[in-house]
């Protein structure tokens, strides 16, 4: 028999969302008449914007004509899209990002998992806790995390707790690390980082020679004008940070699949001899070897997001989800629960009632209110004692879910 990658055996027994799906299936099998409302997995429910659909139809028609048919495209993305990204996502905020520093892909999840491939196995990784599981799991698979401990942590990973006591703001590491995963607006807590906090991270990374892996997938939900949308708004960040962006939650592309990663040419790593190596060049080499590029039709759809019509429609959809977040936040507060997030992010972080762990409260919400949430413990040890709700549901179902929780789980 072929030898397996033993590092996979160090992963926790089930991926978080797979375990949620298993429990939901078991509940539905036992209670077939129960009507569930799903506010757990962060999947959007509103249709693609009309401008996006129009662009997709036009691109499909192009693929039907010999003179406009497209085969393999550029691995890093078509010029028409990367130029719009550089202009609108960064240039309009006074940030300089060149098109050849932008790499279009099929999703932020795959990019944030795959980026670790360009770094050495011995690199020390730090993650904020709680956090999106893919950052940790991809490093476990690569052998960078070490052995699993009894407390749910891995012995080679540096954990940076984000708790109510520190305002959900990660502390700087107390030791040297090479790679730090940051996600703001944060999944799962809904927290954001201000300019001063981001500057501390950039300054620290410059001193330590570390790389910040900055996931800004939810930046479009920021409404506070004082909160940066990109880490590159901070002076010096181009020399220390890689930024991930996604059209999934910005424009509803969860099923359409399009994202991009920015790797500045200023950003360097080092080889075994200590010589500087361009991370931009390494990521291009990785993508051109293992990825054939996002589909032309999808990239045309993404480009439509930047039209005047598309921007209005996308803004309207995000406003809709933020209103859902307000409904959930205020409704659960009225029910006597402690609630965080949901103001500049689509996630609401809810403290469990006294005596209940994350999975306990998940089961109670499922069993009594027939509402699906996400247990905070699945995002890391510091997530124990919380559940996450998302604002991506339909309005009527969101309102009904809040009323069910208020009436069926009232203190």
Phi, psi and omega in degrees: 000147179288142180286133179273167173283105185300337181296330177297332181286348178274350179293151174301155193304330182213140172299139187314308187285338173290321178292321176300314180299321179297315181293323179294317178300317180297320179294317181294323177298322181278337183225071186297340181270353181288133178259109184275146170245125187258110174237034183259281181293138185279063178255136183286161181236343180278146181291164176301149181298146179306322179296324179291315179299317179300317180293322179294317178300316180296321180291323176298319178298323176299320181291346180269356181244135183301321185286344180239003180299144178239133173260229177301134176255180177298135183301328184266000178117151178290147180303322184298332179271312184295330177291323176293319178300312181300320183288310190270315183286333184238309183303320181293344177257014178076019182253132178265114172228125182273153182305326182280007171257002183251131181237109180281140183218189180262008176163147177292331179298312181293321180296314182292336175278319186283337186301330183294344181296335183273003180247154184293149180300332183276357178302137178272129185252137172242139176230146171284151189225117010279162182200165177306125190299335186298326181301312181289310187299324180293328177281330172298313180301327181276354179086013185269350188266341182083206185268147176286138179257168181293336182274008178090358179260170175248143193284346178257000181262137176265121182260135180242094187297132174245103187232172179299330182295327178252020178067024181060028177253122186292138174285154174294146179299146178271358178222171178290136169227160182260323184231132180231123176269121175238142180223109179213135353309143195276137166251110027250351195280344184077008180285159176232161176245134177280178184297318182295320180294318178295323178297322178300319180293316180296315180297319179296315181297323178294320179293321186272348186069032182261165178245128175269125177258098195255111181267110181249036185300336185249020185299333181293347180271356179288125177247342178284118183294347180273351183265123178296145176269337181225144177293338180286356171288348179264128181302133178092351185292332180299336181271356185223356191229143167250134182242135177254135175229160182214144171272357185299304183267342175287313187235015176075030184269024182301326177260352181265327171070097171199138180205181173204155178235138179254122176236099183297149178289342177290340189277124183237148166248194177221151178269185183298337179268001179088007180276145182292139179227135180288122176287332174299315180293321179294318180293322176298319180296319179296311183294319181289339177274320190250358186219135182263006178097151176291149183301146179304314182300319180291320180292326174295321177297317179296322179298328180293340177300332185267358174289162178302315180296314181298318182295320177297316182292320179294317178300319180297318180295319179294320176301322178299312181293324178293328174292321173303317180299319178297317180300315180294311184301308183290325180293319181285328173297320178294335178278000177092010179268152175272125190231140179228162178078195175077013179249314176243023184204157181272010183246143179240127186252117191242127177287135179287154176299158181306135177087357181247130173278177183301310181290329176298314181289324173305311181295323180292316178297321178293313187285324185259320181260349183058040178242130179266126177238192175234123180295132181298330181299336179289348179261003180133163184305324181285353176274352178299138181092010178222161165231154177251135170244150178249155180265013187271010180280176174285152187299311183298319180291323178297314179296319180294320179299317179298316179296321178298314181297318181295319186274323185270341182236023181299147182291000000 
